[in-house]
Amino acid sequence: MHNSDNFQDQEDFDGDQPKSKTQLKNEMLELQELGKQLTELNASKLAEVPMDSELEDAIATFHRIKSREARRRQMQFIGKLMRDADVDAIKAVLDSHKEKDLQRLRFDRLAEEWRDRLLEQGNEALKEFFNEYPGVDLQQVRNLLRESGKEKANNKPPTNQRKLFRYLRDYFVREE
């Protein structure tokens, strides 16, 4: 029984210990990395991130700086400002953006696969596509396929193939 009391005392003692320099440094590097991710966002995505005006200004300044060393120092400053930021809220927004990007990539791949299949296999693939996606505008898809075939036969740029891809991608996005 005495050993378990001693173990409990040891746990309490460990909980009161200040963080080591290594722990503090790792936390600061993590905040700096989070700040770096903020600097890589475009303006519309950055506007969705909850942050104070000082952090916003620091990020805007970072984009104006050309010198590599000055950018490195500014990134450290952004990391310092991140200590006072709502890190959980920022991470939630960044995760949401990553999820949307992955979803968009999935729709792009699906549209590309179906476009290629429709162009290569013709009516057989079209029937299968229409059975799987009955809400699609069959006439629109047929027109784009026909125009794509004409472009290919005449060695023209694949304008209608691109239109078909965009139509399919937009359809998948709407249906999701």
HUBELQUI-V438870 format. One record per residue. N is the residue number from 1. RES is the residue in three letters. SS is DSSP state (2 for helix, 1 for strand, 0 for the rest). BURIAL is # if it has 24 or more other C-alpha atoms within 12 Angstrom, else .. D_FIRST is the distance of its C-alpha to the first C-alpha in Angstrom with 1 decimal. Layout:
# HUBELQUI-V438870
n=N res=RES ss=SS burial=BURIAL d_first=D_FIRST
n=N res=RES ss=SS burial=BURIAL d_first=D_FIRST
This chain:
# HUBELQUI-V438870
n=1 res=MET ss=0 burial=. d_first=0.0
n=2 res=HIS ss=2 burial=. d_first=3.7
n=3 res=ASN ss=2 burial=. d_first=5.4
n=4 res=SER ss=2 burial=. d_first=5.4
n=5 res=ASP ss=2 burial=. d_first=6.6
n=6 res=ASN ss=2 burial=. d_first=8.8
n=7 res=PHE ss=2 burial=. d_first=10.0
n=8 res=GLN ss=2 burial=. d_first=10.9
n=9 res=ASP ss=2 burial=. d_first=12.7
n=10 res=GLN ss=2 burial=. d_first=14.4
n=11 res=GLU ss=2 burial=. d_first=15.7
n=12 res=ASP ss=2 burial=. d_first=17.0
n=13 res=PHE ss=2 burial=. d_first=18.6
n=14 res=ASP ss=2 burial=. d_first=20.3
n=15 res=GLY ss=2 burial=. d_first=21.7
n=16 res=ASP ss=0 burial=. d_first=23.5
n=17 res=GLN ss=0 burial=. d_first=25.1
n=18 res=PRO ss=0 burial=. d_first=28.8
n=19 res=LYS ss=0 burial=. d_first=30.4
n=20 res=SER ss=0 burial=. d_first=31.6
n=21 res=LYS ss=2 burial=. d_first=35.4
n=22 res=THR ss=2 burial=. d_first=35.2
n=23 res=GLN ss=2 burial=. d_first=33.6
n=24 res=LEU ss=2 burial=. d_first=36.1
n=25 res=LYS ss=2 burial=. d_first=39.0
n=26 res=ASN ss=2 burial=. d_first=38.0
n=27 res=GLU ss=2 burial=. d_first=37.9
n=28 res=MET ss=2 burial=# d_first=41.3
n=29 res=LEU ss=2 burial=. d_first=42.7
n=30 res=GLU ss=2 burial=. d_first=41.6
n=31 res=LEU ss=2 burial=# d_first=43.3
n=32 res=GLN ss=2 burial=# d_first=46.4
n=33 res=GLU ss=2 burial=# d_first=46.6
n=34 res=LEU ss=2 burial=# d_first=46.5
n=35 res=GLY ss=2 burial=# d_first=49.2
n=36 res=LYS ss=2 burial=# d_first=51.2
n=37 res=GLN ss=2 burial=# d_first=51.0
n=38 res=LEU ss=2 burial=# d_first=52.5
n=39 res=THR ss=2 burial=# d_first=55.4
n=40 res=GLU ss=0 burial=. d_first=56.2
n=41 res=LEU ss=0 burial=. d_first=56.8
n=42 res=ASN ss=0 burial=. d_first=60.4
n=43 res=ALA ss=2 burial=. d_first=61.4
n=44 res=SER ss=2 burial=. d_first=61.1
n=45 res=LYS ss=2 burial=. d_first=57.5
n=46 res=LEU ss=2 burial=# d_first=56.6
n=47 res=ALA ss=2 burial=. d_first=58.0
n=48 res=GLU ss=0 burial=. d_first=55.4
n=49 res=VAL ss=0 burial=# d_first=52.4
n=50 res=PRO ss=0 burial=. d_first=51.0
n=51 res=MET ss=0 burial=# d_first=51.3
n=52 res=ASP ss=0 burial=. d_first=52.7
n=53 res=SER ss=2 burial=. d_first=56.1
n=54 res=GLU ss=2 burial=. d_first=55.0
n=55 res=LEU ss=2 burial=# d_first=53.2
n=56 res=GLU ss=2 burial=# d_first=56.3
n=57 res=ASP ss=2 burial=. d_first=58.6
n=58 res=ALA ss=2 burial=# d_first=56.5
n=59 res=ILE ss=2 burial=# d_first=56.7
n=60 res=ALA ss=2 burial=# d_first=60.5
n=61 res=THR ss=2 burial=. d_first=60.9
n=62 res=PHE ss=2 burial=# d_first=59.1
n=63 res=HIS ss=2 burial=# d_first=61.7
n=64 res=ARG ss=2 burial=. d_first=64.6
n=65 res=ILE ss=0 burial=. d_first=63.3
n=66 res=LYS ss=0 burial=. d_first=65.0
n=67 res=SER ss=0 burial=. d_first=63.6
n=68 res=ARG ss=2 burial=. d_first=60.7
n=69 res=GLU ss=2 burial=. d_first=59.0
n=70 res=ALA ss=2 burial=. d_first=59.6
n=71 res=ARG ss=2 burial=. d_first=58.1
n=72 res=ARG ss=2 burial=. d_first=55.0
n=73 res=ARG ss=2 burial=. d_first=54.6
n=74 res=GLN ss=2 burial=# d_first=55.3
n=75 res=MET ss=2 burial=# d_first=52.6
n=76 res=GLN ss=2 burial=# d_first=50.1
n=77 res=PHE ss=2 burial=# d_first=51.3
n=78 res=ILE ss=2 burial=# d_first=50.8
n=79 res=GLY ss=2 burial=# d_first=47.3
n=80 res=LYS ss=2 burial=# d_first=46.7
n=81 res=LEU ss=2 burial=# d_first=48.2
n=82 res=MET ss=2 burial=# d_first=45.9
n=83 res=ARG ss=0 burial=# d_first=43.0
n=84 res=ASP ss=0 burial=. d_first=44.4
n=85 res=ALA ss=0 burial=# d_first=45.5
n=86 res=ASP ss=0 burial=. d_first=44.0
n=87 res=VAL ss=2 burial=# d_first=42.7
n=88 res=ASP ss=2 burial=. d_first=41.5
n=89 res=ALA ss=2 burial=. d_first=44.9
n=90 res=ILE ss=2 burial=# d_first=46.7
n=91 res=LYS ss=2 burial=# d_first=44.7
n=92 res=ALA ss=2 burial=. d_first=45.5
n=93 res=VAL ss=2 burial=# d_first=49.2
n=94 res=LEU ss=2 burial=# d_first=49.1
n=95 res=ASP ss=2 burial=. d_first=47.4
n=96 res=SER ss=2 burial=. d_first=50.0
n=97 res=HIS ss=2 burial=# d_first=52.7
n=98 res=LYS ss=2 burial=. d_first=51.3
n=99 res=GLU ss=2 burial=. d_first=51.2
n=100 res=LYS ss=2 burial=. d_first=54.8
n=101 res=ASP ss=2 burial=. d_first=55.9
n=102 res=LEU ss=2 burial=. d_first=54.4
n=103 res=GLN ss=2 burial=. d_first=56.0
n=104 res=ARG ss=2 burial=. d_first=59.3
n=105 res=LEU ss=2 burial=. d_first=59.1
n=106 res=ARG ss=2 burial=. d_first=58.4
n=107 res=PHE ss=2 burial=# d_first=61.5
n=108 res=ASP ss=2 burial=# d_first=63.6
n=109 res=ARG ss=2 burial=. d_first=62.7
n=110 res=LEU ss=2 burial=# d_first=63.5
n=111 res=ALA ss=2 burial=# d_first=66.8
n=112 res=GLU ss=2 burial=# d_first=67.7
n=113 res=GLU ss=2 burial=. d_first=67.0
n=114 res=TRP ss=2 burial=# d_first=69.1
n=115 res=ARG ss=2 burial=# d_first=71.9
n=116 res=ASP ss=2 burial=. d_first=72.2
n=117 res=ARG ss=2 burial=. d_first=72.1
n=118 res=LEU ss=2 burial=# d_first=74.7
n=119 res=LEU ss=2 burial=# d_first=77.0
n=120 res=GLU ss=2 burial=. d_first=76.8
n=121 res=GLN ss=2 burial=. d_first=76.8
n=122 res=GLY ss=0 burial=. d_first=79.0
n=123 res=ASN ss=2 burial=. d_first=79.5
n=124 res=GLU ss=2 burial=. d_first=77.0
n=125 res=ALA ss=2 burial=. d_first=74.2
n=126 res=LEU ss=2 burial=# d_first=75.6
n=127 res=LYS ss=2 burial=. d_first=75.5
n=128 res=GLU ss=2 burial=. d_first=71.9
n=129 res=PHE ss=2 burial=# d_first=71.0
n=130 res=PHE ss=2 burial=. d_first=72.8
n=131 res=ASN ss=2 burial=. d_first=71.1
n=132 res=GLU ss=2 burial=. d_first=67.7
n=133 res=TYR ss=0 burial=. d_first=68.5
n=134 res=PRO ss=0 burial=. d_first=71.1
n=135 res=GLY ss=0 burial=. d_first=71.0
n=136 res=VAL ss=0 burial=# d_first=72.5
n=137 res=ASP ss=0 burial=. d_first=76.1
n=138 res=LEU ss=2 burial=. d_first=77.7
n=139 res=GLN ss=2 burial=. d_first=81.0
n=140 res=GLN ss=2 burial=. d_first=79.4
n=141 res=VAL ss=2 burial=# d_first=77.6
n=142 res=ARG ss=2 burial=# d_first=80.8
n=143 res=ASN ss=2 burial=. d_first=82.8
n=144 res=LEU ss=2 burial=# d_first=80.3
n=145 res=LEU ss=2 burial=# d_first=80.3
n=146 res=ARG ss=2 burial=. d_first=84.1
n=147 res=GLU ss=2 burial=# d_first=84.4
n=148 res=SER ss=2 burial=# d_first=81.8
n=149 res=GLY ss=2 burial=# d_first=83.9
n=150 res=LYS ss=2 burial=. d_first=87.0
n=151 res=GLU ss=2 burial=. d_first=85.3
n=152 res=LYS ss=2 burial=. d_first=84.2
n=153 res=ALA ss=2 burial=. d_first=87.7
n=154 res=ASN ss=0 burial=. d_first=89.3
n=155 res=ASN ss=0 burial=. d_first=86.9
n=156 res=LYS ss=0 burial=. d_first=85.9
n=157 res=PRO ss=0 burial=. d_first=82.7
n=158 res=PRO ss=0 burial=. d_first=80.0
n=159 res=THR ss=2 burial=. d_first=80.1
n=160 res=ASN ss=2 burial=# d_first=79.8
n=161 res=GLN ss=2 burial=# d_first=77.0
n=162 res=ARG ss=2 burial=. d_first=75.1
n=163 res=LYS ss=2 burial=. d_first=76.1
n=164 res=LEU ss=2 burial=# d_first=74.9
n=165 res=PHE ss=2 burial=# d_first=71.6
n=166 res=ARG ss=2 burial=# d_first=71.2
n=167 res=TYR ss=2 burial=# d_first=72.3
n=168 res=LEU ss=2 burial=# d_first=69.8
n=169 res=ARG ss=2 burial=# d_first=66.9
n=170 res=ASP ss=2 burial=. d_first=67.8
n=171 res=TYR ss=2 burial=# d_first=68.0
n=172 res=PHE ss=2 burial=# d_first=64.5
n=173 res=VAL ss=2 burial=. d_first=63.1
n=174 res=ARG ss=2 burial=. d_first=64.8
n=175 res=GLU ss=2 burial=. d_first=63.6
n=176 res=GLU ss=0 burial=. d_first=60.0
